[in-house]
Amino acid sequence: MASTAGPLERVFIGSRSSRIVRHSPVPVVVVPRGAAQALAERAGRG
């Protein structure tokens, strides 16, 4: 069952991202800014 978080959702991902997530025909993962770089650095050390 899908539900919306309303205003709280927009605080976390913004109105544009929220629209993309809501209307995407495929699953979408929202990653915080800078997280991809941090994960890549950690993977390089491992």
Jmol script that loads the backbone (N, CA, C; Angstrom):
load data "model"
ATOM      1  N   MET A   1       0.844  -1.169   0.000  1.00  0.00           N
ATOM      2  CA  MET A   1       0.000   0.000   0.000  1.00  0.00           C
ATOM      3  C   MET A   1       0.895   1.240   0.000  1.00  0.00           C
ATOM      4  N   ALA A   2       0.687   2.126  -0.931  1.00  0.00           N
ATOM      5  CA  ALA A   2       1.485   3.346  -1.026  1.00  0.00           C
ATOM      6  C   ALA A   2       0.828   4.463  -0.227  1.00  0.00           C
ATOM      7  N   SER A   3       1.662   5.319   0.336  1.00  0.00           N
ATOM      8  CA  SER A   3       1.144   6.491   1.042  1.00  0.00           C
ATOM      9  C   SER A   3       2.101   7.640   0.810  1.00  0.00           C
ATOM     10  N   THR A   4       1.645   8.847   1.085  1.00  0.00           N
ATOM     11  CA  THR A   4       2.512  10.011   0.930  1.00  0.00           C
ATOM     12  C   THR A   4       2.797  10.598   2.295  1.00  0.00           C
ATOM     13  N   ALA A   5       3.971  11.193   2.432  1.00  0.00           N
ATOM     14  CA  ALA A   5       4.366  11.770   3.710  1.00  0.00           C
ATOM     15  C   ALA A   5       3.982  13.244   3.811  1.00  0.00           C
ATOM     16  N   GLY A   6       3.473  13.814   2.722  1.00  0.00           N
ATOM     17  CA  GLY A   6       3.034  15.204   2.744  1.00  0.00           C
ATOM     18  C   GLY A   6       4.188  16.171   2.919  1.00  0.00           C
ATOM     19  N   PRO A   7       3.982  17.233   3.716  1.00  0.00           N
ATOM     20  CA  PRO A   7       5.001  18.280   3.881  1.00  0.00           C
ATOM     21  C   PRO A   7       6.328  17.747   4.426  1.00  0.00           C
ATOM     22  N   LEU A   8       6.280  16.755   5.275  1.00  0.00           N
ATOM     23  CA  LEU A   8       7.508  16.200   5.847  1.00  0.00           C
ATOM     24  C   LEU A   8       8.402  15.621   4.758  1.00  0.00           C
ATOM     25  N   GLU A   9       7.807  14.974   3.769  1.00  0.00           N
ATOM     26  CA  GLU A   9       8.573  14.411   2.649  1.00  0.00           C
ATOM     27  C   GLU A   9       9.341  15.510   1.922  1.00  0.00           C
ATOM     28  N   ARG A  10       8.709  16.653   1.701  1.00  0.00           N
ATOM     29  CA  ARG A  10       9.341  17.748   0.967  1.00  0.00           C
ATOM     30  C   ARG A  10      10.512  18.350   1.730  1.00  0.00           C
ATOM     31  N   VAL A  11      10.489  18.298   3.038  1.00  0.00           N
ATOM     32  CA  VAL A  11      11.607  18.799   3.832  1.00  0.00           C
ATOM     33  C   VAL A  11      12.855  17.975   3.549  1.00  0.00           C
ATOM     34  N   PHE A  12      12.687  16.673   3.394  1.00  0.00           N
ATOM     35  CA  PHE A  12      13.829  15.788   3.212  1.00  0.00           C
ATOM     36  C   PHE A  12      14.343  15.728   1.782  1.00  0.00           C
ATOM     37  N   ILE A  13      13.450  15.706   0.782  1.00  0.00           N
ATOM     38  CA  ILE A  13      13.941  15.536  -0.580  1.00  0.00           C
ATOM     39  C   ILE A  13      13.605  16.688  -1.515  1.00  0.00           C
ATOM     40  N   GLY A  14      12.830  17.643  -1.107  1.00  0.00           N
ATOM     41  CA  GLY A  14      12.516  18.784  -1.954  1.00  0.00           C
ATOM     42  C   GLY A  14      11.362  18.514  -2.909  1.00  0.00           C
ATOM     43  N   SER A  15      10.765  19.572  -3.411  1.00  0.00           N
ATOM     44  CA  SER A  15       9.569  19.426  -4.240  1.00  0.00           C
ATOM     45  C   SER A  15       9.874  18.797  -5.596  1.00  0.00           C
ATOM     46  N   ARG A  16      10.994  19.153  -6.210  1.00  0.00           N
ATOM     47  CA  ARG A  16      11.322  18.573  -7.526  1.00  0.00           C
ATOM     48  C   ARG A  16      11.625  17.084  -7.406  1.00  0.00           C
ATOM     49  N   SER A  17      12.439  16.730  -6.430  1.00  0.00           N
ATOM     50  CA  SER A  17      12.766  15.310  -6.235  1.00  0.00           C
ATOM     51  C   SER A  17      11.522  14.524  -5.878  1.00  0.00           C
ATOM     52  N   SER A  18      10.668  15.107  -5.067  1.00  0.00           N
ATOM     53  CA  SER A  18       9.434  14.442  -4.682  1.00  0.00           C
ATOM     54  C   SER A  18       8.576  14.149  -5.905  1.00  0.00           C
ATOM     55  N   ARG A  19       8.499  15.098  -6.825  1.00  0.00           N
ATOM     56  CA  ARG A  19       7.715  14.916  -8.049  1.00  0.00           C
ATOM     57  C   ARG A  19       8.313  13.799  -8.904  1.00  0.00           C
ATOM     58  N   ILE A  20       9.634  13.760  -9.012  1.00  0.00           N
ATOM     59  CA  ILE A  20      10.297  12.709  -9.795  1.00  0.00           C
ATOM     60  C   ILE A  20      10.007  11.339  -9.195  1.00  0.00           C
ATOM     61  N   VAL A  21      10.152  11.224  -7.882  1.00  0.00           N
ATOM     62  CA  VAL A  21       9.907   9.955  -7.201  1.00  0.00           C
ATOM     63  C   VAL A  21       8.459   9.522  -7.377  1.00  0.00           C
ATOM     64  N   ARG A  22       7.545  10.458  -7.220  1.00  0.00           N
ATOM     65  CA  ARG A  22       6.115  10.157  -7.300  1.00  0.00           C
ATOM     66  C   ARG A  22       5.693   9.708  -8.701  1.00  0.00           C
ATOM     67  N   HIS A  23       6.259  10.299  -9.746  1.00  0.00           N
ATOM     68  CA  HIS A  23       5.811  10.017 -11.107  1.00  0.00           C
ATOM     69  C   HIS A  23       6.708   9.054 -11.877  1.00  0.00           C
ATOM     70  N   SER A  24       7.745   8.554 -11.257  1.00  0.00           N
ATOM     71  CA  SER A  24       8.658   7.654 -11.947  1.00  0.00           C
ATOM     72  C   SER A  24       7.987   6.307 -12.229  1.00  0.00           C
ATOM     73  N   PRO A  25       8.141   5.793 -13.443  1.00  0.00           N
ATOM     74  CA  PRO A  25       7.559   4.484 -13.764  1.00  0.00           C
ATOM     75  C   PRO A  25       8.400   3.317 -13.228  1.00  0.00           C
ATOM     76  N   VAL A  26       9.567   3.629 -12.690  1.00  0.00           N
ATOM     77  CA  VAL A  26      10.450   2.601 -12.140  1.00  0.00           C
ATOM     78  C   VAL A  26      10.833   2.972 -10.714  1.00  0.00           C
ATOM     79  N   PRO A  27      11.286   2.018  -9.912  1.00  0.00           N
ATOM     80  CA  PRO A  27      11.720   2.335  -8.545  1.00  0.00           C
ATOM     81  C   PRO A  27      12.861   3.360  -8.540  1.00  0.00           C
ATOM     82  N   VAL A  28      12.846   4.238  -7.567  1.00  0.00           N
ATOM     83  CA  VAL A  28      13.840   5.301  -7.449  1.00  0.00           C
ATOM     84  C   VAL A  28      14.429   5.274  -6.039  1.00  0.00           C
ATOM     85  N   VAL A  29      15.748   5.431  -5.959  1.00  0.00           N
ATOM     86  CA  VAL A  29      16.419   5.539  -4.670  1.00  0.00           C
ATOM     87  C   VAL A  29      16.967   6.951  -4.554  1.00  0.00           C
ATOM     88  N   VAL A  30      16.649   7.631  -3.461  1.00  0.00           N
ATOM     89  CA  VAL A  30      17.147   8.980  -3.227  1.00  0.00           C
ATOM     90  C   VAL A  30      18.354   8.869  -2.302  1.00  0.00           C
ATOM     91  N   VAL A  31      19.504   9.357  -2.772  1.00  0.00           N
ATOM     92  CA  VAL A  31      20.751   9.278  -2.020  1.00  0.00           C
ATOM     93  C   VAL A  31      21.143  10.688  -1.584  1.00  0.00           C
ATOM     94  N   PRO A  32      21.457  10.880  -0.301  1.00  0.00           N
ATOM     95  CA  PRO A  32      21.848  12.212   0.162  1.00  0.00           C
ATOM     96  C   PRO A  32      23.074  12.733  -0.584  1.00  0.00           C
ATOM     97  N   ARG A  33      23.117  14.040  -0.764  1.00  0.00           N
ATOM     98  CA  ARG A  33      24.240  14.682  -1.448  1.00  0.00           C
ATOM     99  C   ARG A  33      25.544  14.301  -0.740  1.00  0.00           C
ATOM    100  N   GLY A  34      26.527  13.914  -1.489  1.00  0.00           N
ATOM    101  CA  GLY A  34      27.830  13.550  -0.932  1.00  0.00           C
ATOM    102  C   GLY A  34      27.947  12.093  -0.535  1.00  0.00           C
ATOM    103  N   ALA A  35      26.852  11.385  -0.444  1.00  0.00           N
ATOM    104  CA  ALA A  35      26.891   9.989  -0.013  1.00  0.00           C
ATOM    105  C   ALA A  35      27.583   9.109  -1.042  1.00  0.00           C
ATOM    106  N   ALA A  36      27.373   9.358  -2.313  1.00  0.00           N
ATOM    107  CA  ALA A  36      27.989   8.530  -3.361  1.00  0.00           C
ATOM    108  C   ALA A  36      29.503   8.641  -3.297  1.00  0.00           C
ATOM    109  N   GLN A  37      30.004   9.848  -3.110  1.00  0.00           N
ATOM    110  CA  GLN A  37      31.455  10.054  -3.012  1.00  0.00           C
ATOM    111  C   GLN A  37      32.017   9.337  -1.781  1.00  0.00           C
ATOM    112  N   ALA A  38      31.339   9.472  -0.649  1.00  0.00           N
ATOM    113  CA  ALA A  38      31.803   8.823   0.575  1.00  0.00           C
ATOM    114  C   ALA A  38      31.817   7.300   0.421  1.00  0.00           C
ATOM    115  N   LEU A  39      30.780   6.755  -0.196  1.00  0.00           N
ATOM    116  CA  LEU A  39      30.731   5.296  -0.410  1.00  0.00           C
ATOM    117  C   LEU A  39      31.838   4.836  -1.355  1.00  0.00           C
ATOM    118  N   ALA A  40      32.110   5.616  -2.394  1.00  0.00           N
ATOM    119  CA  ALA A  40      33.159   5.260  -3.342  1.00  0.00           C
ATOM    120  C   ALA A  40      34.527   5.262  -2.655  1.00  0.00           C
ATOM    121  N   GLU A  41      34.764   6.245  -1.801  1.00  0.00           N
ATOM    122  CA  GLU A  41      36.022   6.300  -1.066  1.00  0.00           C
ATOM    123  C   GLU A  41      36.179   5.124  -0.134  1.00  0.00           C
ATOM    124  N   ARG A  42      35.093   4.780   0.559  1.00  0.00           N
ATOM    125  CA  ARG A  42      35.152   3.632   1.475  1.00  0.00           C
ATOM    126  C   ARG A  42      35.386   2.328   0.718  1.00  0.00           C
ATOM    127  N   ALA A  43      34.784   2.188  -0.446  1.00  0.00           N
ATOM    128  CA  ALA A  43      34.958   0.971  -1.252  1.00  0.00           C
ATOM    129  C   ALA A  43      36.388   0.864  -1.750  1.00  0.00           C
ATOM    130  N   GLY A  44      37.001   1.976  -2.070  1.00  0.00           N
ATOM    131  CA  GLY A  44      38.376   1.982  -2.551  1.00  0.00           C
ATOM    132  C   GLY A  44      39.371   1.561  -1.492  1.00  0.00           C
ATOM    133  N   ARG A  45      39.025   1.794  -0.242  1.00  0.00           N
ATOM    134  CA  ARG A  45      39.920   1.418   0.865  1.00  0.00           C
ATOM    135  C   ARG A  45      39.764  -0.034   1.254  1.00  0.00           C
ATOM    136  N   GLY A  46      38.593  -0.608   0.963  1.00  0.00           N
ATOM    137  CA  GLY A  46      38.247  -1.946   1.423  1.00  0.00           C
ATOM    138  C   GLY A  46      38.965  -3.017   0.723  1.00  0.00           C
TER     139      GLY A  46
END
end "model"
wireframe off; spacefill off
backbone 0.3
color backbone group
